[in-house]
Amino acid sequence: RPGLYIVATPIGNLGDITLRAAETLARCDAVACEDTRVTGKLMKHLGLSKPLWRYDDHASEADRARILAAMQEKAVALASDAGTPLVSDPGYRLVRDARTAGLAITALPGACAAIAGLTLSGLPNDRFLFAGFLPNKDKARREALNDAAQMSATAIFYETAPRLVKSLETIAEMLPDREVSVARELTKLHEECRTGRAEDLAAHYSACPAKGEIVLMIGPGAAAPVGDQDIDALLADALRSAKPS
Ligand code: SAM
């Protein structure tokens, strides 16, 4: 059936492709993908050969218009280099435009590093905030950490190996009491997940520099943030208990 098929692919272990994803890649007319070499390898692993159309962050309006026009008659799969398309990966505008054009769209869920990291971490998972990549620059990184710290939820960030220690040091300084987790190389041979205080994790990764791909998570604060109404109630309580009997 013509339309857009958003296909999640593995984040390391090729065994994590779903049956439905493999079936869709086998049946579709073309695959729009970030890097044709990366998706080409996956297709080869599955014994498939399909036209691969480059669709990455640099795609122009014209590229998108071409893919949208093709989707009127063809089944087009959208895949990224790893994991779930649109999760810190291209596809948002394509999906929006396909929706506006009234095209058939379906999502084929599968691997996602953020969710795999969260489930492994042992951090509270009833409420979580996925906040994408931690910014590179110190000021923006502190702002992102501060924003995340305001929520009573576990915050999930994508991080790169060279920046990990600096980020952990900043977290240790800003949020010294929080539980932090580093999940690395998920689903791969050297998968590792360490949960503890940011200061201890910073010391560990200074001594043994982390390699590979990383999900960095910060647990929620011990108490929920106090809102204005709570402050009023707390003040009233304090005044009541301060009255002489
Ligand atoms: N769309 C992907 C997903 O669903 O997770 C994420 C793509 S984003 C461009 C790539 C980042 O995701 C990496 O820099 C890393 O932070 C994280 N990541 C991807 N694969 C990972 C893995 N196997 N282990 C840990 N983190 C991973």
Residues whose N, C-alpha, C, O or C-beta is under 5 A from the ligand:
A	BS01	SAM	I11 G12 A82 G83 T84 P85 V87 S88 D89 A111 C112 A113 A114 Y158 E159 A183 R184 E185 L186 E213 I214 V215
